Amino acid sequence: MDPYLSTWIRCLIGLVFLVSAVSKVRGRQSFADFAAAVEALAPVPGARRLLAPAVVALEFTVCGLLIVPLPGAFRYGAWLATGLLLAFAVGIAFAVWRGQATACRCFGTSATPVSAWQAVRNLALAVPAGVAALVGPGSGGSTGAVALTIVIGLVCGALVTVLDELVELFLPVTGTAALPATMPTTIRQEKHRAPRDRRPRLRRGVVRPQPRTEPRHHQAPAGPGRDPQPRRQL
């Protein structure tokens, strides 16, 4: 393989798996969220207690094998990365097919529900990893060109790790699908307001205040010898 291409693949895949693994174990809550996502995406016995720690351990293993400057370690790391990426793509695809609204937690922070594009992203990353696994690393190349290739690979890997946030920023998910699966149902129901009661106010039991009227004094018509003004009783 061309040495620059193998260097680019090493930096791209290595950084993606390093950020993915570190983001899952940087705190107790981060790992708990990832374990819950694994249990929802892969409903198998022991998914939370066994599968989630195994995934994190394998991701760190990929990073270690790609960093070691040995041809055999590079190929083993590329094979392992390819298998994990394909497994992630299949798991996300089945979750989307089932209508699962659980967040992927691929890089620990994103709460965006799983979608088909995440499966496509993993398949796209599996292509260079598979090529590296089949061909192996290259050798040679100028120092300046290799350094530039390392920078380009790291930048590409950093962009991959923030794709969830970029997609959520430019293509926001509307409706209840944007809500995390762990959100209580009562909070979701607050988005739907009760229809306004358009009945008349009197039918709803609201009594309108009646105007206050002063009592009127009935006066007898004035006649001869009669005082037109009523006399007050003492």
C-alpha positions, 0 to 999 in steps of 0.5 A, spaced: 500 500 500 502 507 498 505 509 505 501 516 505 494 512 504 496 507 510 498 513 514 492 517 513 488 510 514 492 509 521 490 516 523 483 516 521 481 510 524 485 510 530 483 517 532 475 515 531 476 509 535 480 513 541 475 518 541 469 513 541 472 509 547 475 515 551 468 518 551 464 512 553 469 511 560 470 518 562 465 518 567 460 513 571 454 517 567 457 516 560 458 509 561 451 508 564 448 511 558 452 507 553 451 501 557 443 503 556 444 504 549 447 498 548 442 494 551 436 497 547 440 497 541 442 489 542 437 486 546 440 480 548 442 477 555 448 480 558 448 486 554 449 491 559 454 487 564 458 484 558 457 487 551 458 494 553 465 493 557 467 488 551 466 494 546 470 499 550 475 494 551 475 492 543 476 499 541 482 501 546 485 494 543 484 497 535 487 504 538 493 500 541 494 495 535 494 501 530 499 505 534 504 500 534 509 501 528 509 493 526 506 491 520 502 485 523 499 489 529 497 494 523 493 489 519 490 486 526 488 492 528 485 494 521 481 487 521 478 488 528 476 495 526 473 493 520 469 487 524 467 492 529 464 498 524 460 492 520 457 490 527 455 497 529 452 498 522 448 492 522 446 494 529 444 501 528 440 498 521 436 493 525 434 499 530 432 503 525 428 498 522 425 496 529 423 504 530 428 504 536 428 511 538 434 510 543 441 515 542 447 511 539 452 514 544 457 512 539 462 518 541 459 518 548 455 525 548 450 525 542 443 524 544 440 524 537 436 518 536 439 512 531 438 514 524 440 510 517 446 515 516 449 513 522 449 506 519 452 509 512 457 512 516 460 506 519 460 502 513 464 508 509 469 507 515 469 500 514 471 501 507 478 504 508 479 499 514 478 493 510 483 495 504 488 496 510 487 490 513 487 486 506 493 490 503 497 492 509 501 498 511 506 501 506 513 504 507 517 509 505 515 516 503 518 523 505 518 526 512 514 532 510 509 529 506 508 523 512 507 529 517 502 532 512 498 526 511 498 525 519 495 532 520 490 531 514 488 524 517 487 527 524 483 532 521 478 527 518 478 523 524 476 529 528 470 531 523 467 524 523 467 524 531 463 531 531 458 528 525 452 527 530 452 534 532 453 537 525 447 533 522 443 535 528 445 542 527 443 543 520 438 537 520 434 538 526 430 532 528 422 534 529 417 531 533 417 526 539 423 522 535 428 528 537 427 526 545 431 521 548 428 514 550 429 515 557 425 521 558 418 520 562 412 520 558 409 525 562 414 530 559 413 528 552 405 529 553 406 536 555 408 538 548 401 536 546 396 542 549 389 540 551 384 543 546 381 550 548 374 549 551 370 554 546 363 553 550 360 559 552 362 561 559 355 560 562 355 553 560 362 552 564 359 554 570 361 561 570 356 566 573 356 573 570 355 578 575 349 582 575 348 589 575 346 592 582 340 596 582 337 601 587 330 600 590 325 606 587 320 609 591 314 609 588 311 616 589 303 618 589 301 623 584 301 630 587 294 633 588 291 638 592 293 639 599 298 633 599 306 634 599 309 632 593 315 629 597 314 623 601 315 624 608 320 621 612 318 617 618 322 619 625 
